[in-house]
Amino acid sequence: MRAPHSHRRRGFIRLAVALILVAAAVWAGYIVRDKRLALSDLQTWLSAPKPIGIRGGDALERLGIGPDEVRPPDPSAAVRFIGITKYLNGSKAVVTHTADDSSPKVPDTIAALDRYDIKATFFISTRRGPVEELWPLLAKAANNGHEIGSHARTHPCQFPPSRSFCTLAYSDDELRGSRDDILAHVGQPHVWSFAYPCGLCSEYPFVRDKLAHAGYLVARIYPDEENGGHLLPDMNTWDTNRYQATYTQAVQNKGGIAPDGRTDVAEINAKFDEVYQSGGIYNFLTHPNWLDFEEDAFYQRHLQYIARRDDIWYVPMGPLYAYQTATEHTKVHPLGQGRFAVVHDLDTGVFPNSVTLEFEISADVAQVKATDRIIAASLAGPTYGWDREFYRVAGNRLFVTLQPNTVLDIR
């Protein structure tokens, strides 16, 4: 008499399990379709990122130089290698700038920056806002020394940022997709930098690993906006935690969920002075939507104050961090008679940077040559860009800025 009840109970259990499986499949389909998750997301969640842009192998051998050709340093030589300079061209300090969002005011921001020759990273959400109208201007800006960085595709933002939200928001579609969108529209060899939408999710290691998997060298945060912590993080050098990188100060009106802006010109100029005098990296942030563009407004007054200084390197954030990596990997080997092998083990598609070598000289310089090309002397003035080649003489010091993986010949 119990068998029919037992069969019905087992049938009910099977039906319940089937309904649960169907519901799970529908939910998974929704996630995959609307959140654009893919098999690659599982792969990047489960694997550690590899070092970015490292070629490996023997760089001297690739240059055709054998170990027996390398000479020990000669302290009596007419040209003596001192070291690689901290900043390009031996500059005293650095100015770098970031501007967030695919805003209709991006053109006004670019125009203001170009007026004063300040170079910036524009963090763009590539499937949001008027981005289709912005692409031609952004391509022109990149060609003029600015950088286009990623702000994800759709700018996912949710307060507070739960782990499940961050898992879905930082999909390969958002991270690799935005990278590929930029490369398809802008003539950059690489997309070096990323800015977290709303400054969220950087606390999760799996998010930082996803960014490294996508090839970003640095990811900038926007800390504690609700309590005003984003206004003055006071970072005045390279951040050792590249995937939670901060900056010196914000220069913008009140916006978002922030309690205030930072627009007092005397105050923001004084912070620049502090960083400049210490030989640091002045890294300031803004949102174009929260700017005034009149010439007597705070933004342009600040740009005018920090612009066109002969001992400053003006460079976007991504190439600045790429320069740091390039200097760490570059080796200089004396070959005798003013010749030096300058090599590194990096992929030049990711690291197209020049580096600056400092020499002590005891005679006038007649010619500087890198393998098959003549390097020209530079004119006095500020330093711009990150991949040019030139040299300058300052007293008994020679500064040669060049692309590594070459033989330098100084005569």
HELIX and SHEET records of a PDB file:
HELIX    1   1 ALA A    3  ASP A   34  1                                  32    
HELIX    2   2 LEU A   39  LEU A   46  1                                   8    
HELIX    3   3 ALA A   59  ARG A   62  1                                   4    
HELIX    4   4 PRO A   67  GLU A   69  5                                   3    
HELIX    5   5 LEU A   88  GLY A   90  5                                   3    
HELIX    6   6 VAL A  106  TYR A  116  1                                  11    
HELIX    7   7 VAL A  131  ASN A  143  1                                  13    
HELIX    8   8 ARG A  163  ALA A  169  1                                   7    
HELIX    9   9 ASP A  172  HIS A  185  1                                  14    
HELIX   10  10 PRO A  197  GLY A  199  5                                   3    
HELIX   11  11 PRO A  205  HIS A  213  1                                   9    
HELIX   12  12 GLU A  225  ASN A  227  5                                   3    
HELIX   13  13 ARG A  242  GLN A  244  5                                   3    
HELIX   14  14 VAL A  265  GLN A  277  1                                  13    
HELIX   15  15 PRO A  288  TRP A  290  5                                   3    
HELIX   16  16 PHE A  298  ILE A  306  1                                   9    
HELIX   17  17 MET A  317  HIS A  329  1                                  13    
SHEET    1   A 4 VAL A  79  ILE A  84  0                                        
SHEET    2   A 4 VAL A 355  ILE A 361 -1                                        
SHEET    3   A 4 ARG A 397  LEU A 402 -1                                        
SHEET    4   A 4 PHE A 390  ALA A 394 -1                                        
SHEET    1   B 5 GLU A 147  SER A 150  0                                        
SHEET    2   B 5 ALA A 120  ILE A 124  1                                        
SHEET    3   B 5 ALA A  93  ASP A 100  1                                        
SHEET    4   B 5 ILE A 281  THR A 286  1                                        
SHEET    5   B 5 GLN A 249  ALA A 250  1                                        
SHEET    1   C 5 GLU A 147  SER A 150  0                                        
SHEET    2   C 5 ALA A 120  ILE A 124  1                                        
SHEET    3   C 5 ALA A  93  ASP A 100  1                                        
SHEET    4   C 5 ILE A 312  TYR A 314  1                                        
SHEET    5   C 5 THR A 383  TYR A 384  1                                        
SHEET    1   D 2 SER A 193  ALA A 195  0                                        
SHEET    2   D 2 VAL A 218  ARG A 220  1                                        
SHEET    1   E 5 LYS A 331  GLY A 336  0                                        
SHEET    2   E 5 ARG A 339  VAL A 343 -1                                        
SHEET    3   E 5 THR A 406  ILE A 410 -1                                        
SHEET    4   E 5 VAL A 368  ALA A 370 -1                                        
SHEET    5   E 5 ARG A 373  ILE A 375 -1                                        
END                                                                             
